């Protein structure tokens, strides 16, 4: 199994590990007896909790994770990304902690290349439902009407994006009368470049607001795109252009208390793009040419289109196997279908993966190699380090002190040292990783004196100590900087590591039983090292 930590305010931090049988769910048990599932343990003697887990014991070595506050993101190549969340006050008392492990619901992507670009096979997809929330069949046909073979059982849960011709490029919304507060009707979903022009005779201040179609019922979720004020009772026009890069967005006019005097204002939203994209999710597969779907983002029509794209993450395409945070984005990497791809979320929205060209949009980077990505980690500001089976790569900003964006990033390979599929450890401005043979522990860092990335071997003076193959590493920062490691044979290793003092010292730790996992968690005075031990056939 593996161990990891989630910090909280109710007797935390916590550590968790996996037991052998993962089919049962029990919360708030106080002792570990025949445990089944993911076990959460309070580090200061709090309750033990057990949570159902989709990960089987043989799969745990490929599990990777990252944490922000009381939420931990988990990825595995055979399972959809999930979040482990700590919540206080399960009984409403504000003190009782509980954990939940839930699959993340991605509704905007990411997607593979469009089929008319990728395969050019002229297959048309059409959907009998077009409105958000409606369910019906999606059909695949050839231009002559014959059924086409597209759908497989592994597509259940997958997203599909259908790009179609617009049927109406102008939306009109208005406010009239003398409201103290009020809103216009919402527009249909809009996406792409648009021009908004107002008209009418009115006095007051009006807000042009936008929101996700899934949140329109809550006023707090609406945000201003523009604010217009007019003080004369004459016809007045304001014209502004916007680029709405995300699907599922609607607009409205809004008046706040005391801001409206009289008249009528009309706003025409004219969409410049001739195409629009809707998104559906497959809920079942009837045949190779027919799949049941639910509409996630509005479709333009029921007409078949050759411009469609399959979701990049699914049971069929595989799921991300590596994860990191960088520049207010979450980054995922390496599915079985795209083992060299890295996906970046939109800024400050870890579940937005609809690709665009604006600075805050999601984007993806394809590494030009044939090797597989093993791990990703933020190395320094605006630089993502990537370990692969054929060498180390970086994706970095092209501009000094600027974050990476869809138009400001480049990928290249600075070193040729290989990696294993083991989550690395971050140590200040270095990344410590295990090589593909699991015999060497290397340090990836940028050396300003040489203006280059280097990956020296930290185990070169103690090559014998890793003979059992390193399977897991964890980094302790206080009171001393120590890298803790577990070998496949159950031996625990330590590496006292302080680059500033030029200290690199290895040791083998003698334990009663075989160590199967190691984790480091913070406490009030120093970091605590937690281990899982197999002793007399019992996992402790």
C-alpha positions as CSV (number, residue, x, y, z in Angstrom):
1,X,0.0,0.0,0.0
2,X,0.9,3.7,0.1
3,X,0.6,6.4,2.7
4,X,-0.1,10.1,2.3
5,X,-1.4,12.9,4.3
6,X,-4.3,15.4,4.4
7,X,-4.0,18.3,6.9
8,X,-7.1,19.6,8.8
9,X,-8.1,21.6,11.8
10,X,-9.9,18.9,13.8
11,X,-7.1,16.9,15.4
12,X,-5.2,16.7,12.1
13,X,-3.1,16.1,10.2
14,X,-4.2,12.7,9.0
15,X,-2.5,9.9,7.2
16,X,-4.2,7.2,5.1
17,X,-3.3,3.9,3.7
18,X,-5.0,1.1,1.8
19,X,-6.0,-2.4,3.1
20,X,-6.1,-5.5,0.9
21,X,-9.9,-5.9,0.4
22,X,-11.4,-2.7,-1.0
23,X,-15.1,-3.5,-1.3
24,X,-16.6,-2.4,2.0
25,X,-17.4,1.0,3.5
26,X,-17.5,1.9,7.1
27,X,-17.0,5.4,8.6
28,X,-15.9,6.5,12.1
29,X,-14.8,3.1,13.4
30,X,-12.5,3.4,16.4
31,X,-10.3,0.3,15.9
32,X,-8.7,-1.3,12.8
33,X,-10.2,-4.8,12.6
34,X,-10.2,-6.7,9.3
35,X,-10.0,-3.3,7.5
36,X,-11.3,-3.0,4.0
37,X,-10.8,0.1,1.9
38,X,-8.8,3.3,2.5
39,X,-8.1,3.8,6.2
40,X,-7.6,7.3,7.6
41,X,-5.8,7.7,10.9
42,X,-5.6,10.8,13.0
43,X,-1.9,11.4,13.9
44,X,-2.7,12.5,17.5
45,X,-4.9,9.6,18.5
46,X,-8.2,10.6,16.8
47,X,-10.7,8.2,15.2
48,X,-9.9,5.7,12.5
49,X,-12.2,6.0,9.4
50,X,-12.6,3.6,6.5
51,X,-13.7,4.8,3.1
52,X,-14.5,2.7,0.0
53,X,-11.7,2.9,-2.6
54,X,-11.7,2.0,-6.3
55,X,-7.9,1.1,-6.2
56,X,-6.9,-2.5,-5.9
57,X,-3.8,-3.4,-4.0
58,X,-1.7,-4.2,-7.1
59,X,-2.6,-0.8,-8.5
60,X,-1.4,1.3,-5.6
61,X,2.2,1.6,-6.8
62,X,1.0,3.7,-9.8
63,X,-1.1,6.1,-7.7
64,X,0.1,9.7,-7.5
65,X,-1.3,12.6,-5.7
66,X,-1.1,16.3,-4.9
67,X,-2.7,18.4,-2.1
68,X,-4.0,21.9,-1.5
69,X,-5.4,22.6,2.0
70,X,-7.9,20.0,3.0
71,X,-8.3,18.5,-0.6
72,X,-6.0,15.9,-2.1
73,X,-6.2,15.1,-5.9
74,X,-5.4,11.4,-6.8
75,X,-4.6,10.0,-10.3
76,X,-4.1,6.5,-11.6
77,X,-3.9,5.4,-15.3
78,X,-6.8,3.0,-14.9
79,X,-9.2,5.2,-12.9
80,X,-10.8,8.6,-13.3
81,X,-9.1,11.4,-11.3
82,X,-10.6,11.7,-7.8
83,X,-10.5,14.1,-4.8
84,X,-10.1,13.1,-1.2
85,X,-11.8,15.9,0.8
86,X,-11.7,16.6,4.6
87,X,-14.9,18.2,5.9
88,X,-15.6,19.3,9.5
89,X,-18.9,19.1,11.3
90,X,-20.4,15.9,9.8
91,X,-23.1,16.1,12.5
92,X,-23.3,19.9,12.4
93,X,-21.2,20.4,15.5
94,X,-18.2,21.9,13.6
95,X,-15.7,19.5,15.1
96,X,-16.4,16.0,13.8
97,X,-14.2,15.4,10.8
98,X,-15.1,13.2,7.9
99,X,-13.5,12.3,4.6
100,X,-15.0,11.7,1.2
101,X,-13.4,10.2,-1.9
102,X,-15.2,11.3,-5.1
103,X,-14.5,11.1,-8.8
104,X,-14.0,14.5,-10.4
105,X,-16.8,15.6,-12.8
106,X,-15.1,17.1,-15.9
107,X,-17.7,18.8,-18.2
108,X,-15.6,20.8,-20.6
109,X,-12.9,18.4,-21.7
110,X,-10.1,17.8,-22.5
111,X,-10.6,16.4,-26.0
112,X,-8.6,14.6,-28.7
113,X,-8.1,16.3,-32.0
114,X,-11.3,16.7,-34.1
115,X,-12.1,13.6,-36.1
116,X,-12.2,15.5,-39.4
117,X,-8.6,16.5,-38.7
118,X,-7.3,13.4,-37.0
119,X,-8.8,10.6,-39.2
120,X,-10.6,12.4,-42.0
121,X,-13.1,9.5,-42.4
122,X,-16.1,11.8,-43.0
123,X,-18.2,10.1,-40.2
124,X,-21.1,12.3,-39.1
125,X,-22.3,12.5,-35.5
126,X,-25.8,13.7,-34.7
127,X,-27.7,14.0,-31.5
128,X,-31.5,13.9,-31.1
129,X,-31.3,16.1,-28.0
130,X,-29.9,19.6,-28.0
131,X,-30.9,21.3,-24.7
132,X,-28.7,21.1,-21.6
133,X,-29.9,18.2,-19.3
134,X,-31.9,16.4,-22.0
135,X,-31.1,12.8,-22.9
136,X,-31.4,10.9,-26.1
137,X,-29.4,9.0,-28.7
138,X,-26.3,10.1,-30.6
139,X,-25.9,8.4,-33.9
140,X,-22.8,7.8,-36.1
141,X,-23.4,7.6,-39.9
142,X,-21.4,7.8,-43.1
143,X,-22.4,10.6,-45.5
144,X,-24.5,8.1,-47.5
145,X,-26.5,7.3,-44.4
146,X,-24.9,3.9,-43.6
147,X,-24.2,3.3,-39.9
148,X,-20.6,4.0,-38.9
149,X,-18.7,2.1,-36.2
150,X,-17.6,4.6,-33.5
151,X,-18.8,3.6,-30.1
152,X,-17.4,1.0,-27.7
153,X,-18.3,0.0,-24.2
154,X,-15.3,1.9,-22.9
155,X,-16.9,5.2,-24.1
156,X,-19.5,5.2,-21.3
157,X,-18.7,8.3,-19.3
158,X,-16.7,9.9,-22.1
159,X,-17.4,13.4,-23.4
160,X,-17.9,14.2,-27.1
161,X,-17.7,17.7,-28.5
162,X,-19.8,18.4,-31.6
163,X,-19.0,21.6,-33.7
164,X,-21.9,22.7,-35.9
165,X,-23.1,25.6,-38.0
166,X,-24.9,28.3,-36.0
167,X,-28.6,28.5,-36.5
168,X,-28.9,32.0,-35.0
169,X,-26.0,34.5,-34.6
170,X,-28.0,37.3,-32.8
171,X,-29.4,37.2,-29.3
172,X,-31.6,40.1,-28.0
173,X,-32.1,40.9,-24.3
174,X,-33.7,44.0,-22.8
175,X,-34.9,45.7,-19.6
176,X,-37.8,48.2,-19.7
177,X,-40.1,50.0,-17.3
178,X,-38.8,51.4,-14.0
179,X,-37.5,48.5,-12.0
180,X,-35.8,49.1,-8.7
181,X,-33.9,45.9,-9.4
182,X,-34.3,43.4,-12.2
183,X,-32.9,41.2,-14.9
184,X,-33.5,40.5,-18.5
185,X,-34.1,37.0,-19.8
186,X,-31.0,35.0,-20.3
187,X,-29.5,34.6,-23.7
188,X,-29.0,31.1,-25.2
189,X,-25.5,29.7,-24.7
190,X,-22.9,31.9,-26.4
191,X,-19.3,31.2,-27.4
192,X,-16.7,32.8,-29.5
193,X,-16.1,36.4,-30.6
194,X,-19.1,38.6,-30.2
195,X,-20.1,42.3,-30.4
196,X,-22.7,43.7,-27.9
197,X,-24.5,46.8,-29.0
198,X,-27.1,48.6,-26.9
199,X,-30.0,50.8,-28.1
200,X,-33.1,52.5,-26.6
201,X,-34.0,55.6,-24.6
202,X,-33.1,55.1,-21.0
203,X,-31.6,56.6,-17.9
204,X,-29.6,54.5,-15.4
205,X,-26.8,52.0,-14.9
206,X,-27.0,48.6,-16.5
207,X,-24.7,45.6,-16.0
208,X,-24.0,43.0,-18.7
209,X,-23.5,39.8,-16.7
210,X,-22.4,36.3,-17.6
211,X,-22.7,32.9,-15.8
212,X,-22.4,29.2,-16.4
213,X,-25.7,27.8,-17.6
214,X,-25.6,25.3,-14.7
215,X,-25.6,28.2,-12.1
216,X,-28.1,30.6,-13.5
217,X,-30.5,30.2,-10.6
218,X,-28.1,31.7,-8.1
219,X,-27.6,35.5,-8.3
220,X,-24.3,35.4,-6.5
221,X,-22.8,33.4,-9.4
222,X,-23.3,36.1,-12.0
223,X,-20.3,38.3,-12.8
224,X,-20.1,41.6,-14.7
225,X,-18.7,41.7,-18.2
226,X,-19.4,45.4,-18.7
227,X,-21.2,48.2,-16.9
228,X,-23.0,51.1,-18.9
229,X,-24.4,54.3,-17.4
230,X,-26.6,56.8,-19.3
231,X,-28.0,60.0,-17.8
232,X,-29.9,61.5,-20.7
233,X,-33.3,60.5,-21.9
234,X,-32.2,60.0,-25.5
235,X,-31.4,57.1,-27.6
236,X,-27.9,55.8,-26.7
237,X,-25.6,53.1,-28.0
238,X,-22.7,51.4,-26.4
239,X,-20.7,48.9,-28.4
240,X,-18.1,46.5,-27.0
241,X,-16.5,43.3,-28.3
242,X,-15.7,40.2,-26.2
243,X,-14.3,36.7,-26.7
244,X,-16.1,34.0,-24.8
245,X,-13.8,31.0,-24.9
246,X,-15.7,28.6,-22.7
247,X,-18.8,26.6,-23.6
248,X,-22.0,26.7,-21.5
249,X,-22.0,30.5,-20.8
250,X,-25.1,32.7,-20.9
251,X,-25.6,36.5,-20.6
252,X,-28.2,38.8,-19.1
253,X,-28.8,42.5,-18.3
254,X,-29.1,43.4,-14.7
255,X,-30.1,46.5,-12.7
256,X,-29.1,47.0,-9.1
257,X,-31.1,48.9,-6.4
258,X,-31.3,52.6,-7.1
259,X,-29.4,52.4,-10.4
260,X,-32.4,52.7,-12.8
261,X,-34.6,55.7,-13.5
262,X,-36.6,55.1,-16.7
263,X,-36.8,53.9,-20.3
264,X,-35.9,50.8,-22.2
265,X,-32.5,49.3,-23.0
266,X,-32.0,46.6,-25.6
267,X,-28.7,44.7,-26.0
268,X,-28.0,42.8,-29.2
269,X,-25.3,40.1,-28.9
270,X,-24.0,39.3,-32.3
271,X,-21.7,36.3,-32.6
272,X,-19.0,36.6,-35.2
273,X,-18.1,32.9,-35.4
274,X,-20.1,30.8,-37.9
275,X,-19.6,27.6,-35.8
276,X,-20.5,26.7,-32.3
277,X,-19.5,23.7,-30.1
278,X,-21.8,21.7,-27.8
279,X,-20.8,18.9,-25.5
280,X,-22.5,15.6,-24.6
281,X,-21.6,12.8,-22.3
282,X,-22.2,9.1,-23.1
283,X,-24.3,7.3,-20.6
284,X,-24.6,4.0,-22.4
285,X,-23.7,2.3,-25.7
286,X,-26.4,0.6,-27.7
287,X,-24.3,-0.4,-30.7
288,X,-21.2,0.7,-32.5
289,X,-23.3,3.4,-34.2
290,X,-25.7,4.4,-31.4
291,X,-24.9,5.7,-27.9
292,X,-27.2,7.2,-25.3
293,X,-26.0,10.7,-24.2
294,X,-26.9,13.6,-21.9
295,X,-26.4,17.1,-23.2
296,X,-23.8,19.0,-21.1
297,X,-23.5,22.1,-23.2
298,X,-26.1,23.2,-25.8
299,X,-26.0,21.8,-29.3
300,X,-26.8,24.0,-32.3
301,X,-29.1,21.5,-34.0
302,X,-29.8,17.8,-34.5
303,X,-28.0,17.9,-37.9
304,X,-25.0,15.5,-38.3
305,X,-21.5,17.0,-38.3
306,X,-18.1,15.6,-39.3
307,X,-16.5,18.1,-36.9
308,X,-16.5,16.2,-33.6
309,X,-14.0,15.3,-31.0
310,X,-13.8,12.4,-28.5
311,X,-12.9,13.1,-24.9
312,X,-9.2,12.5,-24.1
313,X,-10.0,10.8,-20.7
314,X,-12.2,7.7,-20.5
315,X,-12.1,4.0,-19.8
316,X,-11.2,3.5,-23.5
317,X,-8.5,6.2,-23.8
318,X,-7.2,5.8,-20.2
319,X,-6.8,8.4,-17.5
320,X,-3.9,10.7,-16.4
321,X,-1.2,9.0,-14.4
322,X,0.7,12.1,-13.1
323,X,-0.3,15.4,-11.6
324,X,1.2,18.7,-10.4
325,X,0.2,22.3,-9.7
326,X,1.8,25.3,-11.5
327,X,0.9,29.0,-12.1
328,X,-2.6,28.6,-10.5
329,X,-3.3,25.7,-12.7
330,X,-3.5,22.0,-12.2
331,X,-1.6,19.9,-14.7
332,X,-2.3,16.2,-15.6
333,X,-0.2,14.0,-17.8
334,X,0.1,10.7,-19.6
335,X,-2.9,8.5,-20.4
336,X,-2.5,5.1,-22.0
337,X,-3.8,6.7,-25.2
338,X,-1.6,9.8,-25.0
339,X,1.4,8.9,-22.9
340,X,3.4,12.0,-24.0
341,X,0.7,14.6,-23.4
342,X,0.4,17.2,-20.6
343,X,-2.9,19.0,-20.0
344,X,-3.1,22.3,-18.1
345,X,-6.4,23.5,-16.6
346,X,-7.7,27.0,-16.9
347,X,-6.3,29.5,-14.4
348,X,-7.9,29.2,-11.0
349,X,-10.3,26.6,-12.3
350,X,-8.9,23.1,-11.8
351,X,-11.8,21.4,-13.6
352,X,-11.8,23.6,-16.7
353,X,-10.2,21.8,-19.6
354,X,-11.8,23.5,-22.6
355,X,-8.8,24.6,-24.7
356,X,-8.4,28.2,-25.9
357,X,-5.8,30.8,-26.7
358,X,-6.5,33.4,-24.0
359,X,-4.0,33.6,-21.2
360,X,-6.3,32.1,-18.6
361,X,-7.6,29.3,-20.9
362,X,-6.8,25.6,-20.7
363,X,-4.2,24.2,-23.1
364,X,-2.2,21.1,-23.7
365,X,1.4,20.3,-24.7
366,X,2.5,17.2,-26.7
367,X,6.1,16.1,-26.0
368,X,7.8,15.2,-29.2
369,X,9.1,11.8,-28.2
370,X,8.1,8.1,-28.1
371,X,8.7,7.6,-24.3
372,X,6.1,7.7,-21.6
373,X,5.7,10.4,-19.0
374,X,6.3,9.0,-15.5
375,X,5.8,12.1,-13.3
376,X,5.5,15.9,-13.4
377,X,6.5,18.4,-10.7
378,X,6.9,22.2,-10.4
379,X,10.7,22.7,-10.5
380,X,10.9,26.5,-10.2
381,X,8.7,29.5,-11.0
382,X,7.0,29.0,-14.4
383,X,8.8,25.7,-15.0
384,X,7.3,22.2,-15.0
385,X,9.7,19.3,-14.7
386,X,8.8,16.1,-16.4
387,X,10.3,12.7,-15.9
388,X,10.0,10.2,-18.7
389,X,11.2,6.7,-19.5
390,X,13.6,8.3,-22.0
391,X,14.9,11.4,-20.2
392,X,13.9,14.6,-18.4
393,X,11.8,17.3,-20.0
394,X,10.7,20.8,-19.0
395,X,7.7,22.9,-20.1
396,X,8.7,26.5,-19.3
397,X,7.6,30.1,-20.0
398,X,9.3,31.8,-22.9
399,X,9.3,35.2,-21.1
400,X,11.2,36.1,-18.0
401,X,9.0,36.2,-14.8
402,X,5.8,35.4,-16.8
403,X,3.6,32.4,-16.2
404,X,3.0,29.7,-18.8
405,X,0.0,30.3,-21.0
406,X,-1.4,28.8,-24.2
407,X,0.8,31.1,-26.2
408,X,3.8,31.4,-23.9
409,X,5.3,28.1,-23.3
410,X,7.8,25.7,-24.8
411,X,8.8,22.1,-24.2
412,X,12.3,20.7,-24.5
413,X,14.6,17.9,-23.2
414,X,17.6,19.2,-21.2
415,X,18.8,15.8,-19.9
416,X,18.6,12.1,-20.9
417,X,18.3,10.4,-17.5
418,X,15.4,8.1,-17.3
419,X,12.7,7.8,-14.6
420,X,10.5,5.2,-13.0
421,X,6.7,5.5,-12.5
422,X,7.2,6.7,-8.9
423,X,6.0,10.1,-7.6
424,X,9.1,12.3,-7.0
425,X,9.9,14.4,-3.9
426,X,10.2,18.2,-4.1
427,X,13.1,19.6,-2.1
428,X,13.3,23.4,-2.3
429,X,14.2,24.1,-6.0
430,X,15.1,20.5,-6.8
431,X,13.2,17.4,-7.7
432,X,14.4,14.1,-6.3
433,X,13.4,11.1,-8.5
434,X,14.1,7.4,-8.9
435,X,15.6,6.2,-12.2
436,X,13.9,3.6,-14.5
437,X,16.0,0.8,-13.0
438,X,15.0,1.9,-9.5
439,X,18.6,1.8,-8.5
440,X,19.6,5.4,-8.5
441,X,18.1,8.5,-6.9
442,X,18.8,11.6,-8.9
443,X,18.4,15.3,-8.3
444,X,17.0,17.5,-11.0
445,X,17.8,21.2,-10.5
446,X,18.7,24.3,-12.5
447,X,22.2,25.5,-12.0
448,X,22.4,29.2,-12.7
449,X,26.2,29.2,-12.9
450,X,26.0,26.8,-15.9
451,X,22.6,28.1,-17.2
452,X,21.5,24.5,-17.5
453,X,19.4,21.7,-15.8
454,X,21.4,18.9,-14.2
455,X,20.5,15.5,-12.9
456,X,23.4,14.2,-10.7
457,X,23.3,10.8,-9.1
458,X,22.8,11.1,-5.4
459,X,23.5,7.4,-4.8
460,X,26.8,7.2,-6.7
461,X,28.8,6.9,-3.4
462,X,26.5,4.2,-2.0
463,X,25.4,2.1,-5.0
464,X,24.9,-1.1,-2.8
465,X,22.2,0.5,-0.7
466,X,19.6,0.4,-3.4
467,X,20.1,-3.2,-4.5
468,X,16.6,-4.1,-3.4
469,X,15.1,-1.4,-5.8
470,X,13.6,1.8,-4.5
471,X,9.8,1.8,-4.8
472,X,8.7,4.9,-2.9
473,X,10.2,8.2,-1.5
474,X,9.1,10.9,0.9
475,X,10.8,14.1,2.0
476,X,11.1,15.3,5.6
477,X,11.9,19.0,6.0
478,X,12.2,19.4,9.8
479,X,14.1,19.1,12.0
480,X,16.6,17.8,9.4
481,X,16.1,17.4,5.7
482,X,15.9,13.6,5.1
483,X,14.7,11.7,2.1
484,X,13.0,8.5,3.3
485,X,12.8,5.5,0.9
486,X,11.2,2.1,0.8
487,X,12.8,-0.8,-1.2
488,X,10.8,-3.6,-2.8
489,X,12.2,-6.0,-0.3
490,X,10.8,-4.1,2.7
491,X,14.0,-2.3,3.7
492,X,13.8,1.3,4.7
493,X,16.5,3.8,3.6
494,X,17.3,7.3,4.6
495,X,19.2,10.0,2.8
496,X,20.2,13.1,4.8
497,X,20.1,15.8,2.2
498,X,21.2,19.4,2.6
499,X,22.5,20.9,-0.7
500,X,23.4,24.2,0.9
501,X,25.8,22.4,3.3
502,X,26.9,19.9,0.7
503,X,25.5,17.0,2.8
504,X,24.5,13.8,1.2
505,X,24.6,10.8,3.6
506,X,22.9,7.4,3.2
507,X,21.8,4.9,5.9
508,X,19.7,1.7,6.2
509,X,17.1,1.6,8.9
510,X,16.6,-1.7,10.7
511,X,12.9,-2.5,11.5
512,X,10.8,-5.3,12.9
513,X,9.0,-6.3,9.8
514,X,9.0,-5.3,6.2
515,X,8.2,-1.6,5.4
516,X,5.7,-1.3,2.6
517,X,5.2,2.5,2.5
518,X,6.4,5.7,4.0
519,X,4.8,9.2,4.5
520,X,5.8,12.4,6.1
521,X,3.3,14.6,7.8
522,X,3.7,18.0,9.6
523,X,3.2,18.5,13.3
524,X,3.5,21.4,15.8
525,X,7.3,20.9,16.4
526,X,8.7,18.8,13.5
527,X,7.7,16.6,10.6
528,X,6.6,13.1,11.6
529,X,7.6,10.0,9.6
530,X,4.9,7.4,9.3
531,X,5.5,3.9,7.9
532,X,3.2,1.0,7.0
533,X,4.8,-2.3,8.1
534,X,4.1,-5.9,7.2
535,X,4.8,-7.8,10.4
536,X,4.1,-11.6,10.8
537,X,1.8,-11.4,7.8
538,X,-0.2,-8.6,9.3
539,X,-0.2,-5.0,7.8
540,X,0.4,-2.6,10.6
